[in-house]
Amino acid sequence: MPKRILTGVVTSDKNEQTITVLVERRFKHPLLQKTVRKSKKYRAHDEHNKFKTGDTVRIEECAPISKTKRWTVVTEATA
C-alpha cells in the first residue's frame, strides 16, 4: 500500500527534531452543498531542524518514531 503524502503549514517548531503541521482539507457538504474546511494537526520528524513556523511542507507516512510521531518531512512544498 502506498504511503500517504500530505501538504500543510508548519505551526510549531519548538521541539527538537519535531514540527507540528496543520493540514487543511476542503470538501463539499453532502446535503447543504457548501464547501467545508476541516483541519488536522500532525507531528512530523524534522531531522535537521530545517523548517520554521509558516513554511509549507510535504509530509509522508512512516513507521512510528515516538508516541505521537508517525510522519516525516519529505520536502518543502513549492507554491
PyRosetta script that sets phi, psi and omega in degrees:
from pyrosetta import init, pose_from_sequence

init()
pose = pose_from_sequence("MPKRILTGVVTSDKNEQTITVLVERRFKHPLLQKTVRKSKKYRAHDEHNKFKTGDTVRIEECAPISKTKRWTVVTEATA")
pose.set_psi(1, 132.4)
pose.set_omega(1, -178.0)
pose.set_phi(2, -70.1)
pose.set_psi(2, 152.4)
pose.set_omega(2, 179.5)
pose.set_phi(3, -80.4)
pose.set_psi(3, 140.3)
pose.set_omega(3, 178.6)
pose.set_phi(4, -74.4)
pose.set_psi(4, 144.3)
pose.set_omega(4, 174.7)
pose.set_phi(5, -125.1)
pose.set_psi(5, 125.4)
pose.set_omega(5, -179.0)
pose.set_phi(6, -119.5)
pose.set_psi(6, 155.0)
pose.set_omega(6, 176.9)
pose.set_phi(7, -116.9)
pose.set_psi(7, 134.1)
pose.set_omega(7, -179.8)
pose.set_phi(8, -158.4)
pose.set_psi(8, -177.8)
pose.set_omega(8, -177.4)
pose.set_phi(9, -109.7)
pose.set_psi(9, 135.8)
pose.set_omega(9, 178.8)
pose.set_phi(10, -71.3)
pose.set_psi(10, 124.0)
pose.set_omega(10, 179.6)
pose.set_phi(11, -104.7)
pose.set_psi(11, -20.2)
pose.set_omega(11, 179.3)
pose.set_phi(12, -151.7)
pose.set_psi(12, 139.4)
pose.set_omega(12, 175.7)
pose.set_phi(13, -133.8)
pose.set_psi(13, 27.2)
pose.set_omega(13, -173.7)
pose.set_phi(14, -74.3)
pose.set_psi(14, -27.6)
pose.set_omega(14, -179.8)
pose.set_phi(15, -84.8)
pose.set_psi(15, 153.8)
pose.set_omega(15, 179.4)
pose.set_phi(16, -72.8)
pose.set_psi(16, 124.5)
pose.set_omega(16, 178.1)
pose.set_phi(17, 62.1)
pose.set_psi(17, 21.5)
pose.set_omega(17, 179.7)
pose.set_phi(18, -137.9)
pose.set_psi(18, 137.8)
pose.set_omega(18, 172.2)
pose.set_phi(19, -127.1)
pose.set_psi(19, 153.7)
pose.set_omega(19, 174.8)
pose.set_phi(20, -104.6)
pose.set_psi(20, 126.3)
pose.set_omega(20, -175.6)
pose.set_phi(21, -116.5)
pose.set_psi(21, 127.8)
pose.set_omega(21, 177.4)
pose.set_phi(22, -95.0)
pose.set_psi(22, 116.3)
pose.set_omega(22, -179.8)
pose.set_phi(23, -108.3)
pose.set_psi(23, 125.6)
pose.set_omega(23, -179.1)
pose.set_phi(24, -109.6)
pose.set_psi(24, 136.7)
pose.set_omega(24, 175.4)
pose.set_phi(25, -124.2)
pose.set_psi(25, 145.5)
pose.set_omega(25, 180.0)
pose.set_phi(26, -119.2)
pose.set_psi(26, 138.3)
pose.set_omega(26, 176.9)
pose.set_phi(27, -151.7)
pose.set_psi(27, 160.9)
pose.set_omega(27, -179.9)
pose.set_phi(28, -89.1)
pose.set_psi(28, 130.1)
pose.set_omega(28, 178.9)
pose.set_phi(29, -63.7)
pose.set_psi(29, 132.2)
pose.set_omega(29, -174.1)
pose.set_phi(30, -62.0)
pose.set_psi(30, -33.8)
pose.set_omega(30, -177.6)
pose.set_phi(31, -97.5)
pose.set_psi(31, -46.4)
pose.set_omega(31, -174.6)
pose.set_phi(32, -84.1)
pose.set_psi(32, -13.8)
pose.set_omega(32, -179.7)
pose.set_phi(33, 58.1)
pose.set_psi(33, 28.2)
pose.set_omega(33, 178.5)
pose.set_phi(34, -101.7)
pose.set_psi(34, 144.8)
pose.set_omega(34, 177.2)
pose.set_phi(35, -74.8)
pose.set_psi(35, 125.5)
pose.set_omega(35, -177.4)
pose.set_phi(36, -112.7)
pose.set_psi(36, 138.0)
pose.set_omega(36, 176.7)
pose.set_phi(37, -107.7)
pose.set_psi(37, 124.6)
pose.set_omega(37, 174.9)
pose.set_phi(38, -122.5)
pose.set_psi(38, 143.6)
pose.set_omega(38, 179.8)
pose.set_phi(39, -131.1)
pose.set_psi(39, 155.5)
pose.set_omega(39, 179.6)
pose.set_phi(40, -145.9)
pose.set_psi(40, 145.4)
pose.set_omega(40, 179.8)
pose.set_phi(41, -102.2)
pose.set_psi(41, 136.8)
pose.set_omega(41, 176.7)
pose.set_phi(42, -123.6)
pose.set_psi(42, 144.7)
pose.set_omega(42, 174.7)
pose.set_phi(43, -100.7)
pose.set_psi(43, 127.5)
pose.set_omega(43, -174.2)
pose.set_phi(44, -124.4)
pose.set_psi(44, 151.1)
pose.set_omega(44, -179.7)
pose.set_phi(45, -82.5)
pose.set_psi(45, 123.6)
pose.set_omega(45, 178.4)
pose.set_phi(46, -120.5)
pose.set_psi(46, 92.7)
pose.set_omega(46, -171.1)
pose.set_phi(47, -51.8)
pose.set_psi(47, -45.4)
pose.set_omega(47, -172.5)
pose.set_phi(48, -106.8)
pose.set_psi(48, 15.9)
pose.set_omega(48, -177.9)
pose.set_phi(49, 50.9)
pose.set_psi(49, 43.1)
pose.set_omega(49, -173.1)
pose.set_phi(50, -82.5)
pose.set_psi(50, -31.5)
pose.set_omega(50, -172.0)
pose.set_phi(51, -97.5)
pose.set_psi(51, 142.3)
pose.set_omega(51, -177.3)
pose.set_phi(52, -117.0)
pose.set_psi(52, 167.1)
pose.set_omega(52, 178.7)
pose.set_phi(53, -57.1)
pose.set_psi(53, 132.7)
pose.set_omega(53, 179.7)
pose.set_phi(54, 99.8)
pose.set_psi(54, -15.9)
pose.set_omega(54, 178.5)
pose.set_phi(55, -71.3)
pose.set_psi(55, 146.6)
pose.set_omega(55, 173.7)
pose.set_phi(56, -98.0)
pose.set_psi(56, 124.8)
pose.set_omega(56, -174.7)
pose.set_phi(57, -130.5)
pose.set_psi(57, 162.0)
pose.set_omega(57, 173.0)
pose.set_phi(58, -110.1)
pose.set_psi(58, 131.9)
pose.set_omega(58, -179.8)
pose.set_phi(59, -119.8)
pose.set_psi(59, 150.6)
pose.set_omega(59, -176.9)
pose.set_phi(60, -127.6)
pose.set_psi(60, 143.3)
pose.set_omega(60, 177.0)
pose.set_phi(61, -61.8)
pose.set_psi(61, 147.3)
pose.set_omega(61, 176.2)
pose.set_phi(62, -152.4)
pose.set_psi(62, 178.6)
pose.set_omega(62, 175.7)
pose.set_phi(63, -67.3)
pose.set_psi(63, 152.5)
pose.set_omega(63, -178.4)
pose.set_phi(64, -56.5)
pose.set_psi(64, 130.2)
pose.set_omega(64, 178.8)
pose.set_phi(65, -98.5)
pose.set_psi(65, -36.9)
pose.set_omega(65, 176.3)
pose.set_phi(66, -148.6)
pose.set_psi(66, -167.1)
pose.set_omega(66, -178.1)
pose.set_phi(67, -59.2)
pose.set_psi(67, -38.3)
pose.set_omega(67, -175.6)
pose.set_phi(68, -112.6)
pose.set_psi(68, -14.2)
pose.set_omega(68, -175.7)
pose.set_phi(69, -93.0)
pose.set_psi(69, 117.6)
pose.set_omega(69, 175.4)
pose.set_phi(70, -130.1)
pose.set_psi(70, 15.8)
pose.set_omega(70, -176.9)
pose.set_phi(71, -134.2)
pose.set_psi(71, 149.9)
pose.set_omega(71, 173.1)
pose.set_phi(72, -125.1)
pose.set_psi(72, 152.3)
pose.set_omega(72, 177.9)
pose.set_phi(73, -78.8)
pose.set_psi(73, 129.5)
pose.set_omega(73, 178.3)
pose.set_phi(74, -89.9)
pose.set_psi(74, -63.9)
pose.set_omega(74, -179.5)
pose.set_phi(75, -151.6)
pose.set_psi(75, 172.5)
pose.set_omega(75, 172.5)
pose.set_phi(76, -81.8)
pose.set_psi(76, 131.2)
pose.set_omega(76, -178.9)
pose.set_phi(77, -74.0)
pose.set_psi(77, 139.4)
pose.set_omega(77, 178.1)
pose.set_phi(78, -95.7)
pose.set_psi(78, 139.8)
pose.set_omega(78, -176.6)
pose.set_phi(79, -83.5)
pose.dump_pdb("model.pdb")
